[in-house]
Amino acid sequence: MSTYLPQDLQDALERFIARKHGTINKTEAIAMILRDWLVKNGYLPAEPEEGTPPEELNATNDD
């Protein structure tokens, strides 16, 4: 997939990468931003969180 981004979006993407995630490339950054937006707006289900859900916490699993 090839996509053209206006210069203002390219500049903002570079700032996002530099300030937040300096080790990722542009494709990974775009996927991260898009996934976050799609989840927040209900177009993509959120990935399940790891760990014990709060309702299952008790004295026996309180490490």
N, C-alpha and C positions, 0 to 999 in steps of 0.2 A: 504494500500500500504506500502510495506516495502522496504527500499532502503539502500544499503551499501554506505557509503561515506568514501573515503580515509582519513587518519588521518590529512593531511594538510587542507582538506576542512572542517573537523570537527572543527579543531582549528580556522580556519578563521570564521566559523559560530559562534563559541563561542565569538570571538572578536566582531563580528557584533552585536550580542545580547547585550553584555556588554556595548559597546560604544554608540550604537544608540537606542536600544529599550530594556532596561533591564527588562521590564515587560512581554515580550512575550516568548513563548516557541519555541523549535526548529522547530516544524511543522509550526507555524505561521511565523517564520523567513524565512524558505525555501519558503513558499507560497508568502511572500512579495518580496523576491529576484526574484523568478521565474516570478511573475506577472510583475514586473518592466522590466525585460529583454524581456518578450514576447511582452509587449506593445511597448517598444523602438524599437524592431526589426520587428514590423508589424504583429505579429502572433495573437495578441489579441487587440480588439478595446479599446481605452482609455475610462475610465469612464467619463461621462460628468461632467464638473466642475459646482459647485454651484454658484449662484449669477447672476447678470445682465451682459450679454455680453457687451463688450465695445461699440459696434455699437448701443446699445440701451440706453446707458447712456445719460442723459440730465439734465437740471437744476431742473426738477420736481422730479427726483429720485436720486439726489445727496445728500445722507445722510451721 
